[in-house]
Amino acid sequence: MFNIGPYQIQRKTVLAPMAGVTDLPFRQLCREMGAGLVVSEMVAADPSTWSSRKSKLRIQFADEPAPRSVQIAGYDPQMMAEAARFNVQQGAEIIDINMGCPAKKVLKKAAGSALLQHPDLVRDILHAVVESVEVPVTLKIRTGWDRQNRNAVTIGKIAEDAGIAALAIHGRTRACRFVKEVEYDSIADVVSALSIPVIANGDITSPEKALTVLAAHRCCRRNDRPWGTGQSVDIPTDQSVSRDWRSGCQALHRGGAAGDV
């Protein structure tokens, strides 16, 4: 187990937030499968988007247990601070900042992993968000902009100094997107440099892989698939996976979000 602010996370497994995937029914399914923490889909910091149907669906909580974590993305410190306050008012109990997304539409707005090129702006955003809310703030990054400009340790130290409660790292650069091998050793360097919890992310697609990463690098792991998110390494049967997916799809339909999938 590990702590994020006042919250004790009972399992060292975290569901990675994914736009279009980690909606309320999917988060509920992953909790049932043993995830210690789940995070909402990414929400834009731009206030003009908050009243849209898509944004409202992304911050649905229903009867989700604490802590409820919402991920926000943007490039302006004050706008990010306002987005944090807004989501806390909606029920968020942890604010997660996205500085890892490699999508072109996010990079064009100088958000997501584009921010890794600007450590001073990273510092300003983190301080603005942490100082704007009473809840814990976490951060998601990559190992750097590209292989020639890896700076995860530098960004990690900036984050810890700013009061970030936990750091998640996708073990690839922005340039690598979702290909190339994951740099678990780079993540381990950050673990050694910081005292806050560090969560490893990237190609963790089985219970065995999760335990290997945890044992080798002393970090928590952020799963890319829901099955096996608990501490057991039992592999579910095809029948149980099919049953769980049917249950999740039924919940999705009841929630009225099917049109956005």
Number of C-alpha atoms within 10 A of each C-alpha: 10 15 14 18 14 10 13 14 17 15 17 23 28 27 25 26 24 15 14 13 16 21 24 26 23 21 24 19 20 25 20 15 15 21 26 23 24 26 22 30 24 23 23 21 24 16 12 8 13 18 9 9 11 15 15 13 17 22 23 18 21 10 8 13 10 16 20 18 26 28 29 24 23 25 22 18 19 16 19 24 22 19 25 29 18 16 22 19 11 13 17 23 20 26 28 28 27 24 24 29 23 20 14 12 11 18 18 10 12 18 23 27 25 22 24 28 16 12 14 13 15 21 17 15 24 26 19 20 27 20 14 16 20 12 20 21 28 26 24 25 27 32 28 28 23 17 13 8 12 19 20 23 20 14 23 26 17 19 24 19 13 20 17 26 24 24 24 28 28 28 27 28 29 25 14 17 16 15 11 11 11 20 18 19 13 20 26 19 13 24 21 13 12 17 12 20 20 26 25 32 29 21 18 20 16 19 20 15 15 25 19 14 19 17 11 11 21 17 22 23 28 29 27 18 15 24 23 22 30 22 16 11 15 12 13 11 9 9 9 12 14 12 12 17 14 12 14 19 16 13 18 18 12 11 15 10 17 12 8 10 9
